[in-house]
Amino acid sequence: MECKQQILDIELASRRAWPALEESETGIALLRYARGVSRRANCLTPVSPRADQAAALMQQAEQYYWGRGLPAIIRLASYMSAAQSLQARLAACGYQAEAPTAVMLRSLQDFLPVPGPQSALQLDSRQWLLASVTANRSGPENSSLRQCLLDRIADPANYLALTEAGRFVASAMAVHSDEALGLFGIATAPDRQRQGLAASLVSQQLAWGQAQGARYAYLQVEKSNLAAMNLYRKLGFGELYAYCYYVKTPCRKPSIHSLRPESRP
């Protein structure tokens, strides 16, 4: 499979694996909205972008998201040919780069499941959401909306968690779409990190995906999370491409992109 086609397949698979509440296609961009839960479900992603589309992309993002009380977020990926020129235009117009993220890939053709010291519990989505919150030691903010998003997943999904002394200490979910297996929500309790729990869950999810017929697995990890990136490399993942979010909060002053073409930087 050609690299570009595989990237496009992963983009579609990840879109299906974390559905938004609303999606709108404008001809030059895909706009997704989920009431502010996760950047991935609340951003504009250009479709075959060109450098001369910068003003239109910003206008669409600002009108769509500011009208919903959210920051305007534009997601640019390294495989986009106009990414660098668009980044410069966005920065000049007040957009701030956030959360550089690597999309990592590994083949499942050579994957051999290795029995771990502890088999994970297989949960339904509601139990898994509780496990994820517990493992992250985070509050229940937007739990009902997150559950709504999980309920919208149409592809086969597998929800796993590990427990110790009656509490959840690690969690991970996987979604199988055609040849792709997406891994999401990999979390370990702070006091149980670097003890192999995440590796065990990832391995068990890879085995599940392989049994489902997936040919490769992918995941998304922020590049600032060096410990996670090192772990995934040890598990056979390598970076395929990257993306970054460009964010601008509402303002009353006219944006630079509203100026005449000859005045734009």
N, C-alpha and C positions, 0 to 999 in steps of 0.2 A: 504494500500500500504506500502510495506516495505520502511524504511527510505533510504536505499542505492539506491533502484530503483527510488524513488522520486528525490533524488539528481541527478541521471543520467538524469532523464527527465528534470529537471530544467536546467542542463548544456546544453542539446540539445536545449531546448526552448530559452535560452538566446543567444545561438549561432545563432539561426534563427532570433531572434529579433533584433540583431545588426550584420548584415552580413558583412563579410570582402570582399575585392575585389578579393583576392586570398586565397585559402586554399590548403594545401598539407598534405597528410597523409603518414607517413614514416614507419608505423608498430609499432613504440614505442611512437609516438607523433603526435599531430596535430599542424601544423604551419599555422598561419593566418597573412595576410598582408593587410593593408589599408593605405599605404603611411604615416604612423605615426600618424594617427588620432585615439586617444584613445589607452590605453594599451591593452584593452580587444580584440581589433581587430588586434593587432600587437604583438602577443606573441606565444610562444610555450607552449602547455599544454600536459604533459605526459599522455599516455594511459596505465593504469594498471602498474605504474612505480615500478621498483625494485631498490634497493640500488646500484647494480652493473651496472646500466644503466647511472649513473651520467656522465661519460666521454662522452658517445655517445650523450646524451641529450645536453650537453654543446657544443659539436662539431657541432651538427645540428643547434642549435640556432645561434651560432656565424657565421657559414658559410652562413646561410639563411639571417639573418638580417644585419650583417655587410656588406654583398655584396650588400645590398639595402640602405646602408647609415644610418642605424638605430642602436640603441643599441640592444644587445641581451637581450631578456626578456623571462624568464621562469616562468610560473605561477604554483604554487604548492597549492593544496587545502588540508584542514584538513582531509578530508575523505580518502585521499590516504595513504595507509598503510606504504609506505616508505618515507613519507613527511619529517619527522624529520632527517633521515639520509641524504637525498638529500639536505636539507637546510644546513646542516653542510658542505657538500662537496662544495656546491655552494659558501658559505661564504669563505671557504678556497681558492677558486679559484678567488676571487675578485668580486663576485656578491654581490650587495647591496640590502637589503630588502626595498621595497617601497610599500606604500599604502595598509596596511593590511585592508581587506574588509570583512564585514559580509554579508552573504546571509540570508535574513530574510523572514519568511513565515507566512502566516495566512490562515486559512480555510475560504472558502466562504459559507460553509454549514450553518453557524449560522449568516451570515452577514445580517443586516437589514438596508437598505438605510435610511438615515435621511436627509430630505430636508435641504439644506444649505441656508444661507442668499442670496447667489448669484449663479445663474446658470452659468456654464462656457460656453464659446464660443467653438463650435466644428469647427475645422479648417482643412484645408488640410495640407500636410506635409510642403509645402513651407511657408505657413502662420505661421505654428507652429515653424518652424526653426527661423523665424524672431522674433516671440514672445519669444522664449527661449533665444535668444541673447539679446533682450531688457530687459527681466526680470533679466538676469545675469549681465547686463551692461557690456558685453564683446564685443570685436571687432568681425568683420566678418571673422576672420581667418579661412581658409579652408571651408568656407560656401558652395562652390560648391561641394567639396568632401563629406561633411556631407550630402548634399542633395542627392548625388549619393548613399550613403549608405542607406538613408531612402527609396529611390526608389527601393532598392533591397529587401526590406522586403516583403515576400510573404504571411505571415499570416495576418489576420485582425488586423488593427491598429487603435487606437483612439487618436486623438490629441486635447487636451483641453488647454484653457488659460483663465485667468481672466483679465479684464481691469478695470481701474479706470481713470476717467478724460481723456479718449482717449488714454491711454498708457497701454501696457501690464505690469502686475505686478506679474504674476505667470503663470507657465506652467507645464504640465506633459503629458507624452505619455504612452500608454499601448499597449501591443501586446498580442493577444490571440493565444495560440498554444495548441491544444488538451485540457487537463484538466487544463493547467497552464495559468495564467495571469501575464505577466511581466510588472512592472512599471519602467519607465526610465525618465530621464531628468526632475526630480522634482526640480523646482527652484522658488524662490521668490525674488523679488526686495529687496535690502538691507534695504531700508527705510520702507518696509512693512512686515518684518519678525516678527514672534511670534504674529501674529494677526489672525491665523486660516486659512490663504489662502491655504497653502499646504495641511492641513488636509481636507479642503473642496474639493480640486481637487482629492486627493487620494480617498476620499469617493465616488466621482462621477465616478472615473475610476473603483473602485471595483463594483459599481452598473452596469456599462456597461459590465464588464467582467462576472459578475454573469448572466446577461441576455444573454450573448453569450454562456453560458454553462460551463464556467470555474469552477472548484471545489476548487481551491486555488490560492492565489496570492503570488508572490515573488518579492523581490527587492534587490538591491545590494547597500550598503552604506559603505563608508570608516569609519573605527572605530574611527578615530580622530574627526569625525563630531558628537560630543556627542549630540548636539541639535537635529539633524535629527534622531539619533538612539532613543532618548527618545520620540520623536514624534511618530515614528513608533511603539514603544512598546505600547504607549497609544492607538494606533489604532488597537491593537491586533496582531501585528507581533512579532515573536520570532526568535532568531538566530537558523538556521538549521545547517550551516557549515560556514567555513571561508576560505579565500585564500589570498595569498600575492604574489606580483611580485618580482622576483629577477633579477636585471638589471646589465649589464656590458657593458661599452662603448668599442669601438674598441681600441686595443692596439697592439704594435709591439712585446712586449715581449712574450715568450711562456707561455701559461697558465699552472698552476700546473697540470691540468688534462691530459697534454701531457706527463707527466713523466711515468716511468715504474710503473706497479701496486704496487710493493712492496714499492715504494717511495711515494705513495700518502698518504695524511693524512687520 
